[in-house]
Amino acid sequence: LDRILNDNELPSKAKAQLLSIPEMAMIAKFVKAFSDHTGCDDSTMIYAYALLDRLLKKTRWELRPVNWKILLILSVKIAQKEVHSTSASCKKLSELYPLFSCQEIRTLEQQYLKLLDYETTVLKHEHSACEKFFSL
């Protein structure tokens, strides 16, 4: 996961799309489209942000143009499983972000979980802190 998400070893069609740093408006547009496409509610997005924040702190990674979308997708997929006991299908996710196949998304999800040591429960204070961030 580290090699794929933090190095430049992405498929060539991915490189062109991922080289520029996205503006906040673009990120907001992607999050809105993602939420609409997957039926993800605000509470789940907050849960996903808490997981993403935990991953970034644990690995000392930074969000970069080459990794922010896939890390967000994986965070939401895991959050949906925790909150709703189900998640968007890999097919839906690969349609939204076609740079990765269903199998690659499954593999990346497993690596993400390993990096979190399978600690996917978000505590109330973590959720509240993320909720305050989103309210800004």
Secondary structure as GFF3:
##gff-version 3
##sequence-region A 1 136
A	DSSP	alpha_helix	2	6	.	.	.	ID=ss1
A	DSSP	alpha_helix	12	18	.	.	.	ID=ss2
A	DSSP	alpha_helix	24	38	.	.	.	ID=ss3
A	DSSP	alpha_helix	42	59	.	.	.	ID=ss4
A	DSSP	alpha_helix	68	84	.	.	.	ID=ss5
A	DSSP	alpha_helix	90	96	.	.	.	ID=ss6
A	DSSP	alpha_helix	102	115	.	.	.	ID=ss7
A	DSSP	alpha_helix	124	135	.	.	.	ID=ss8
###
